[in-house]
């Protein structure tokens, strides 16, 4: 348990930040999961639509510090190539 006033405040801030980051990470994963489902179904137009929604969410997560910038770029690139590969 935190002993000083400043340590108690830091614990409060940390808990709030953890909740915000968890919500952002969950939101990003939801969009990626929808894209994965569209890719599995084989519908190119649905996959493209899902990709158009997922890509900004992934990049926003990188901007907010949830993902590293290069990790986000790699994820987007791999998903884009999978969408493109659909016949």
LUMMIKE-566753 format. One line per field, with one value per atom (N, C-alpha, C): residue number from 0; x, z, y; atom name. Coordinates in pm, 1 decimal, padded with zeros to 6 digits, always signed. Each point is the difference from the previous one (the first is absolute). Layout:
# residues N
pos <- (NUM	...);
c1 <- (X	...);
c3 <- (Z	...);
c2 <- (Y	...);
site <- (CA	...);
This chain:
# residues 87
pos <- (0	0	0	1	1	1	2	2	2	3	3	3	4	4	4	5	5	5	6	6	6	7	7	7	8	8	8	9	9	9	10	10	10	11	11	11	12	12	12	13	13	13	14	14	14	15	15	15	16	16	16	17	17	17	18	18	18	19	19	19	20	20	20	21	21	21	22	22	22	23	23	23	24	24	24	25	25	25	26	26	26	27	27	27	28	28	28	29	29	29	30	30	30	31	31	31	32	32	32	33	33	33	34	34	34	35	35	35	36	36	36	37	37	37	38	38	38	39	39	39	40	40	40	41	41	41	42	42	42	43	43	43	44	44	44	45	45	45	46	46	46	47	47	47	48	48	48	49	49	49	50	50	50	51	51	51	52	52	52	53	53	53	54	54	54	55	55	55	56	56	56	57	57	57	58	58	58	59	59	59	60	60	60	61	61	61	62	62	62	63	63	63	64	64	64	65	65	65	66	66	66	67	67	67	68	68	68	69	69	69	70	70	70	71	71	71	72	72	72	73	73	73	74	74	74	75	75	75	76	76	76	77	77	77	78	78	78	79	79	79	80	80	80	81	81	81	82	82	82	83	83	83	84	84	84	85	85	85	86	86	86);
c1 <- (+00085.0	-00085.0	+00088.1	-00042.5	+00075.2	-00006.0	+00113.2	+00008.9	-00014.4	+00046.2	-00003.1	-00115.1	-00033.5	-00106.8	+00030.5	+00125.2	+00036.4	-00005.6	+00038.9	-00004.5	-00144.9	-00087.6	-00142.3	-00059.1	+00038.9	-00049.2	+00052.0	+00125.3	+00056.1	-00074.6	-00040.1	-00076.9	-00134.9	-00064.6	-00128.1	+00017.9	+00103.5	+00025.9	+00029.1	+00077.9	+00036.5	-00123.5	-00088.5	-00122.0	-00088.3	-00011.4	-00080.5	+00061.3	+00132.5	+00070.4	-00009.7	+00009.9	-00009.7	-00137.0	-00104.1	-00135.8	-00015.5	+00053.1	-00009.3	+00076.0	+00122.0	+00080.7	-00065.7	-00060.3	-00068.5	-00117.0	-00073.8	-00113.8	+00047.7	+00107.9	+00053.3	+00050.5	+00069.7	+00052.4	-00115.4	-00103.5	-00116.4	-00070.8	-00013.8	-00064.4	+00077.7	+00132.2	+00083.1	-00015.8	+00005.2	-00010.7	-00136.6	-00104.5	-00133.7	-00003.2	+00057.1	+00001.6	+00083.6	+00112.5	+00084.2	-00074.6	-00072.4	-00075.6	-00108.8	-00066.4	-00100.8	+00064.1	+00119.5	+00072.0	+00037.9	+00046.5	+00035.2	-00121.3	-00114.3	-00123.7	-00034.8	+00014.1	-00028.9	+00097.8	+00126.4	+00098.6	-00032.3	-00042.1	-00034.5	-00120.9	-00093.6	-00120.5	+00031.4	+00108.8	+00041.2	-00064.8	-00076.0	-00067.4	+00094.2	+00048.4	+00100.8	-00053.5	-00123.7	-00052.9	-00020.0	-00047.5	-00016.2	+00136.0	+00097.4	+00134.5	+00060.8	-00020.3	+00053.8	-00065.1	-00130.5	-00072.4	+00050.9	+00017.5	+00049.5	+00142.8	+00081.0	+00137.3	+00000.7	-00091.2	-00007.1	-00038.4	-00066.6	-00033.2	+00111.7	+00065.7	+00101.5	+00130.3	+00038.3	+00129.3	+00016.3	-00097.5	+00018.7	+00001.1	-00073.6	-00000.6	+00137.8	+00063.3	+00133.2	+00099.5	-00007.3	+00094.1	-00026.4	-00125.6	-00032.8	+00057.2	-00006.3	+00056.6	+00150.9	+00064.8	+00143.9	+00026.1	-00084.0	+00015.8	-00017.5	-00089.6	-00028.3	+00093.2	+00092.4	+00097.5	-00043.3	-00108.0	-00045.5	+00088.0	+00035.4	+00088.9	+00120.3	+00110.5	+00113.2	-00035.5	+00054.7	-00031.2	+00030.3	+00114.9	+00037.6	-00089.3	-00041.9	-00090.5	-00132.2	-00051.1	-00126.1	+00014.1	+00108.9	+00022.0	+00009.1	+00067.4	+00013.0	-00135.4	-00082.6	-00133.7	-00084.6	+00002.6	-00078.3	+00046.4	+00131.1	+00055.5	-00041.7	+00008.5	-00035.9	-00149.1	-00081.1	-00143.8	-00034.7	+00065.6	-00026.0	+00035.4	+00110.4	+00039.3	-00097.4	-00055.8	-00101.1	-00128.3	-00039.3	-00120.3	+00023.5	+00118.4	+00032.9	+00004.2	+00040.9	+00013.8	-00136.1	-00106.6	-00132.8	-00036.0	-00053.0	-00032.2	-00118.7);
c3 <- (+00000.0	+00000.0	+00000.0	-00073.9	-00009.1	+00132.8	+00042.1	+00130.5	-00006.3	-00107.4	-00006.6	-00087.7	+00016.5	-00080.3	-00149.3	-00036.3	-00141.9	-00055.6	+00081.3	-00044.1	-00017.0	+00090.7	-00011.1	-00127.4	-00030.0	-00122.0	-00123.2	+00002.4	-00113.2	-00021.5	+00106.9	-00011.9	-00065.6	+00040.4	-00061.1	-00149.3	-00034.5	-00140.6	-00080.9	+00058.6	-00067.4	-00026.8	+00098.0	-00018.0	-00110.2	-00003.7	-00104.1	-00137.4	-00010.7	-00127.6	-00047.8	+00093.9	-00034.6	-00058.3	+00057.3	-00050.8	-00140.6	-00021.0	-00131.4	-00104.3	+00034.2	-00094.0	-00030.4	+00101.5	-00020.6	-00094.7	+00013.0	-00088.6	-00143.0	-00015.4	-00134.8	-00064.0	+00078.5	-00052.0	-00040.0	+00082.9	-00028.3	-00126.7	-00016.2	-00119.2	-00126.0	+00006.8	-00114.9	-00033.0	+00101.5	-00022.1	-00057.3	+00040.1	-00053.5	-00150.1	-00042.8	-00143.1	-00077.5	+00058.5	-00066.6	-00008.2	+00103.9	+00001.0	-00107.7	-00016.8	-00105.6	-00137.5	-00017.6	-00125.7	-00021.2	+00105.1	-00009.8	-00041.7	+00056.5	-00036.4	-00147.2	-00045.2	-00140.3	-00092.4	+00040.4	-00080.5	-00006.0	+00113.6	+00003.7	-00087.0	-00007.8	-00080.6	-00149.6	-00037.1	-00139.3	-00081.6	+00066.0	-00070.2	-00007.4	-00121.8	-00015.6	+00034.5	-00038.7	+00027.9	+00150.1	+00069.3	+00146.3	+00067.5	-00050.8	+00057.4	-00021.3	-00118.1	-00028.3	+00090.6	+00018.5	+00088.6	+00143.4	+00046.1	+00136.2	+00014.4	-00105.2	+00004.3	+00010.0	-00073.5	+00003.4	+00138.4	+00080.8	+00136.9	+00097.7	-00026.0	+00093.0	-00008.7	-00119.8	-00018.9	+00083.0	+00000.4	+00084.2	+00149.2	+00040.2	+00141.7	+00043.3	-00086.0	+00031.7	+00008.0	-00095.7	+00000.4	+00117.1	+00038.1	+00116.3	+00126.7	+00009.0	+00116.0	+00007.2	-00115.1	-00001.1	+00043.4	-00046.1	+00034.2	+00149.4	+00061.8	+00142.5	+00088.6	-00062.1	+00079.7	+00039.4	-00056.6	+00030.6	-00072.8	-00123.2	-00081.6	-00040.5	-00028.8	-00059.3	-00143.9	-00048.7	-00134.4	-00106.8	+00012.1	-00099.8	+00007.8	+00119.7	+00016.5	-00069.3	+00018.3	-00063.1	-00151.4	-00050.5	-00144.9	-00054.7	+00071.9	-00042.3	-00003.5	+00103.3	+00003.8	-00118.2	-00024.3	-00110.2	-00132.7	-00016.9	-00124.8	-00024.1	+00103.7	-00015.8	-00026.3	+00069.1	-00024.0	-00140.8	-00045.3	-00133.7	-00106.9	+00020.0	-00098.9	-00000.4	+00117.0	+00004.8	-00068.9	+00014.8	-00068.0	-00150.1	-00039.8	-00142.3	-00062.6	+00077.2	-00052.0	-00026.5	+00059.7	-00025.6	-00146.3	-00057.8	-00142.9	-00030.0);
c2 <- (-00119.4	+00119.4	+00123.8	+00100.9	+00125.0	+00075.9	+00053.0	+00065.3	+00151.3	+00061.4	+00145.9	+00046.6	+00128.1	+00059.5	-00011.3	+00029.8	-00002.3	-00142.4	-00098.4	-00139.3	-00045.3	+00045.2	-00033.9	+00059.6	+00124.0	+00064.2	-00074.0	-00041.9	-00073.8	-00131.8	-00066.3	-00124.6	+00028.2	+00109.4	+00037.1	+00027.8	+00076.2	+00032.5	-00126.5	-00088.2	-00124.4	-00085.9	-00008.6	-00079.4	+00057.1	+00132.9	+00064.8	-00023.1	+00015.7	-00017.8	-00145.4	-00094.5	-00141.7	-00031.8	+00056.9	-00022.6	+00058.1	+00119.2	+00064.5	-00081.9	-00041.7	-00078.4	-00133.9	-00061.6	-00127.2	+00014.7	+00109.2	+00024.8	+00022.3	+00074.6	+00024.9	-00128.8	-00081.4	-00126.3	-00092.6	-00003.3	-00083.2	+00045.8	+00130.4	+00054.8	-00037.4	+00012.5	-00035.5	-00148.3	-00084.9	-00144.1	-00037.9	+00071.8	-00027.3	+00025.5	+00111.3	+00032.2	-00101.8	-00042.2	-00099.8	-00133.6	-00034.7	-00125.8	+00002.0	+00114.4	+00012.0	-00017.6	+00054.2	-00016.2	-00146.2	-00066.7	-00142.2	-00082.9	+00030.9	-00072.1	+00022.6	+00123.7	+00031.1	-00072.6	-00008.7	-00071.1	-00149.4	-00056.6	-00142.1	-00030.5	+00094.4	-00023.1	+00004.6	+00067.5	+00004.6	+00110.3	+00087.6	+00110.1	+00119.4	+00029.3	+00105.2	+00138.6	+00030.5	+00134.2	+00020.4	-00104.0	+00009.3	+00012.4	-00074.0	+00006.7	+00137.8	+00057.1	+00133.4	+00104.1	-00011.5	+00091.3	-00013.0	-00123.4	-00023.3	+00052.5	-00016.4	+00051.1	+00151.7	+00064.4	+00146.5	+00052.0	-00082.3	+00039.6	-00038.7	-00113.1	-00050.4	+00078.9	+00039.5	+00065.4	+00127.6	+00091.7	+00119.4	-00032.2	-00103.9	-00037.9	-00050.1	-00078.7	-00051.7	+00115.8	+00091.3	+00112.1	+00094.1	+00015.3	+00083.1	-00062.8	-00132.1	-00069.3	+00025.4	+00002.1	+00028.8	+00144.0	+00089.6	+00141.4	+00022.7	-00077.0	+00015.9	-00081.7	-00076.4	-00073.5	-00139.3	-00051.2	-00134.9	-00100.9	+00031.6	-00082.6	+00084.4	-00067.6	+00070.4	+00036.0	+00108.8	+00048.9	-00105.3	-00065.7	-00100.8	-00123.2	-00036.2	-00114.1	+00028.8	+00120.0	+00038.6	-00001.9	+00054.3	+00001.3	-00141.7	-00087.7	-00139.1	-00069.2	+00022.7	-00059.2	+00047.9	+00129.8	+00057.2	-00058.0	-00008.7	-00051.3	-00144.5	-00081.7	-00141.5	-00017.2	+00079.3	-00008.7	+00048.2	+00105.9	+00052.9	-00102.4	-00070.7	-00100.9	-00116.5	-00034.0	-00107.1	+00041.0	+00127.3	+00049.1	-00000.1	+00044.3	+00007.3	-00139.5	-00100.0	-00136.0	-00067.1	+00053.0	-00058.4	+00016.7	-00106.2	+00004.1	+00085.1);
site <- (N	CA	C	N	CA	C	N	CA	C	N	CA	C	N	CA	C	N	CA	C	N	CA	C	N	CA	C	N	CA	C	N	CA	C	N	CA	C	N	CA	C	N	CA	C	N	CA	C	N	CA	C	N	CA	C	N	CA	C	N	CA	C	N	CA	C	N	CA	C	N	CA	C	N	CA	C	N	CA	C	N	CA	C	N	CA	C	N	CA	C	N	CA	C	N	CA	C	N	CA	C	N	CA	C	N	CA	C	N	CA	C	N	CA	C	N	CA	C	N	CA	C	N	CA	C	N	CA	C	N	CA	C	N	CA	C	N	CA	C	N	CA	C	N	CA	C	N	CA	C	N	CA	C	N	CA	C	N	CA	C	N	CA	C	N	CA	C	N	CA	C	N	CA	C	N	CA	C	N	CA	C	N	CA	C	N	CA	C	N	CA	C	N	CA	C	N	CA	C	N	CA	C	N	CA	C	N	CA	C	N	CA	C	N	CA	C	N	CA	C	N	CA	C	N	CA	C	N	CA	C	N	CA	C	N	CA	C	N	CA	C	N	CA	C	N	CA	C	N	CA	C	N	CA	C	N	CA	C	N	CA	C	N	CA	C	N	CA	C	N	CA	C	N	CA	C	N	CA	C	N	CA	C	N	CA	C	N	CA	C	N	CA	C	N	CA	C	N	CA	C	N	CA	C);
